[in-house]
């Protein structure tokens, strides 16, 4: 895949077709993908445990959080899966299974964009099949997909099942797939085929300890890509970046850093982040469409809680006990809420002298 806006694959693009290893951008280092936040360290630990298997994996997280990058990390570091990496965008190709079934999904060698065609494909050549936005599949496509996949009771019977023996299925979605099942918009039996291992990908606002690691990596990559010399982010801009909610997650950060590198002045991009506001967590929690009110409310409240905790910690110079008292909650409750929000204890404890 030719480099367009993103010289490295962090959030990755939304290509509406399949692609194989020959057209993938380089993955960033693991230290950039996972950073140092507790949420991502926990995710990395779980992810590395599945590398020795070919179990199906479901990646759940908001748009732009880097689910495709994580799928490629699993593919490239897998100890039990070999072969090519194929991506299917289920939004763009919602009828592909109804029209041809997985047995006819192929890479067209005559085209550089690797589209699907109607000739046969030896599925043994696929190491990883990545189903992006799997919740968007139509009911007919879900049925075709379900009957194309083997289960543990098939024991290799049949050519189709034999051809899937060495292929790992990785699915991703920004929806709560279990809720989709309970509300009968997604097949329960297919859910259990795809979600043998479920990994939750946190939004960028819940892993702010990784923000500068990712931003600096992107700044260096874009500087090299465009042949520009760009100084590191000034402290004032970093502080504003940390108080921004990043509703577009890593994809939004990529675009922001790209503009910073090209424009060459923090003042020109400073305004794009907008003024810090009490309502920013609420605005960032409202999706464009397709999300239930209950989920929006839960997410908005979580964001407001996080902002209040951060402000209390700043107000009391990181003293956890004083911050808890000002919020009207116990010390233990504050610790639990900080863990849930991805706020590190150690940073604030170091600032305040708490242990």
N, C-alpha and C positions, 0 to 999 in steps of 0.2 A: 504494500500500500504506500503510495507516495505521501511524503510529508506535506501536510497542508498547514494547519495552524499549530498543531501540537507535535513538537519534535520528539517527545517521549510519550509513552502510553501510561497515563495515570488514571484519568477518567475514561479514556478511549473514546473514539468517535462512534456515532450511531449509524454505521454502514447498514443499508437495508438489504444486504445480500450476504452470502456465505464467503468465507475467505480461509485460506490455508496459511501454513507457516511461511511461505515465500513472500507474503504481502503484509506481514505484521511488523509494526515498529518495535524497536528494542524496548524491553522492559527496564524500568529504573531499578537501582539496587534495592535489595530487601530492606536496607536501613531507611530508605525513603518511602517504600510502600507501607511499611509497618510503623515507622517512626519510633517513639518512645512512650506513648500514652499507654495507660494500663489497659484500656479497652482493646487497642490494637495488639498489644503484647499477648493478651488472652486469646484474641482471634488467631494470631500466628501460631500459638501453641496448639490450638484445636486443629488448625489447618495442616500443620506438619504431621499430625497423627494420622491423617487420611492419605498421606503421600505413598504409603506402602501398600495401599489397597486400590481397587478400581471401583469403590462404592460410589453410587450417585450422590451428588452434592447439590444442595439448594442454597443459593446466596440471596439473602433478603436485605434490602437497604434502599434508601432514597436514591432518586436519579442523581447521577454525577458523583457517587461515592467511590467509584472505582471497582465495581463488581466484575467487569470484563477483565481488568488487570489482574484481579485475584484469581479469576478462572484460568488465565494464562500462567500465572505463577504455579498453580496446582498442576497444570499440564506439563510445564517445562521442568518441574522438580519431582514429578511422579516417579516412583521406583517400579511401579507395576504396569504402567501404561506407556506404550510406544506408538508411533504413527503420527499422523498430521492432526492439526487443530482446525476444526470447522465451526464456524459461527452461523447460527440462523436467527435472524431478527423476527420474532414471532408476530410483531405488529405489522411489519411490511409483508410478511409471507404467511398470513393467517390461514390461507387455504392450501398451503403447499402439501400438507399431509393428505388432505382430502383429494387433491388432484393427482398426486403421484405416489404417495407413501414414502417412507424413509428409504426404501430400497432403491428409489430412483433419484435421490438427492445426490448431485455430483458437482464436482468442480469442472468447469468448462476450460480445458487447457488452452483453447484458442483465444480466451479473453483474459485481460489482466485483472478484471474485477471479480473473477471467480463467482459466476452466477450459477443458479440451479438450472439444470436441464432435464430432459426426460429419458436420457439413457441410463443404463444400469451402473451401479457403483458397488465395488467390493468393499463392504463395510469394515472388513478386517484391516483396511488401510487407514481407518480413522482411529486416532488415539483418544481424542476428546471431542465430543459434540457439545457445543455451548449453545443452549437455547435461551436467548435473551428475551426478557419480558414474557416469560412463558404463560403468565396469567392472562395474556391477551389472546391466546389461541381460541378459536371458535370451538363449539362443542363437538362438531364433526372432526376437526383437526385433533382435538384432545382424544377422541375415540381412536383415530388412526394411530396416533402416537402411542397410546396405551397398548394397542394390539401389536405394535411393532417392537415393543421392548420385551426382553425376556424377564421372567421372574425366577425366584430361587427354586421353584418346583419344576421348572422345565427341563433341567439337567441336560441342556444342550440339544434337545430334540428338535429337529427341523433345521433347514438351511438358514432361515432368517435369524434364528437364535444363535446358531454357530457363528454367524458373521458378526454378532454383537459381543462375542465373548471377551475381546480385549479392548472394548471401547468404554470409556467413562463418560457418563452423562452429567454435565453441569448445567443447572438451570439457574436463572436469575429473575428477580421480580422486585418491583418497588411496592407491591401490594402485600397485605397480610394474607398469604396463601391459605392458611388454615381458616381464616374468616371467609375467604372466597369459597372454600369447601363447605363450611357450615351454612352459608347462604346459597348453596347449590349453583354457584357459577363456575365451579371447577370440580372435576371428577375426583371423588375421594380415593378411588383405587389408583388413579394416576398420581395423585399427591403422594401416596405412600411408596410408589415406585421411584419418584424423583427425590423425595425428601428423606432419604435414609440418613444423611447427615445434613443438618441445617446450620448455616453460619450466618449470624447477624452482622451486617456491615454498618458501623456507626457513622452518623453524619459528621461533617467536618466541625460543626459547632460543639460537638461533644468530645473532640480530640484536639483541642487548641494547642496542646503541647507539641503536636506534630506540624502545626501551621508553618512555622518558620523553616523547618526542615524541608518541607515540600516546596515552599515558595523559593528558598535559596537554590534548590535543585533546578527548578523551572527557570529561574533567572539566569543561571549559568548555561542551561541548555539553549534558551532563546538567544542569549548573547552570542553564543557560538554559532547558532543557526543563522542569525541575521548579520554576523560579523561586526557586532557592536560591543563597545566597552562600557559596561554599566556598573556603577558603584552599588554596594550592598544597600538594603533598605534602611533608611534612617530610622532612629528610635521612635520619632513621632508617628511615622507612617505605620511602623510595626504595632504600636499601641492602638491605633485606629483599626488596623486589620484584626487585632485580637478582640475588639469590641463589636466587630461586624458579625452578623449571624450566618452569612454564607448560605443562603437558601439554595443556591445552585451547587453547593458543595465544591469538590475539587475541580469540577469543570468550570465553575465560576472563577475560582482562584487561578486556574490556568489562563483564562482570558484576561484577568486583571494583571497578572504578571507580564503577559505578552504586551499589553498596552504600556506598562511601566517601562519595559525594555525599549520599545519603539519610540515612545514619547520622550523618554529620557529625563523626566522631571516628576518628582513626587507630588508637586503642587497640582499638576495637570490631572493626575489620577486620584488625588486625595478627595476631590469633590465627588467622585463616582461612588465612594463608599457611603456618602450621605451623612447627615448629622446623627450622632448617637441619640437614641430615643427610647423612652420607656415602652413604646409600642412596637419597637423593632422585632422582639421575639414573637409577637402576635402576627405581624405581617408575614414573617418568614415561615410561619407554620401553616399558612393558607395555601394549599396547592391550586394548580390551575383547574383541575377537574378530576373526577373519578375517585374521590376519597370521602368516606363517611364522616358526618359531623362529629361523631364520638371520637374518632381518631384525630381529627383536627383539634378538638378541645383538649384531648389528652396531651398532644404534642405542644400545644400553645402553653398549657399550664406548666409543663416540664421546662419549657424555655424561660418562662417568667421566673420560676423557682431558681433556675440556674443563674439568671441575671441578678436576682436579689441576693443570692449567696455570694456571688463575685463582688457585688458592691459592698456587702457587709464585711467581707474579708479585707477589701481595700480600705474601708473606713476604719477598721481596727488593726491595720497594719499586719494582717495575717494571723491575728490571735484568734484561734478557733473557739475558745470558750467565750470570749467577749462577743464574737460574731454570732454564736448560738444564742446567747442571752438577748442580743438586740433583735434577733429574728423570732424570739419567743419559742424556741425549740430546745431540746436537750442536746448536749454535746454529742451523744451517740447518734441521735437523729440527724444531726448535721453531717457527721462522718458518713452515714449511710446515703444521704442525699448527694453528697459530694462524689461518692463512688458511682452512684447511678448516673450522675451527670458527666462523669469522666473527668472530674476535677481532681488533680493529684493532691494528696495530703502532704507529701514531703515538701513541696515547694512552699506552701503556706506555713507549714510547721517550722521550716528553716527561717523564714522571714520573721516569725513571731517568737521563736524560741520554744514552741510547744514540742512535745515529743509524742 
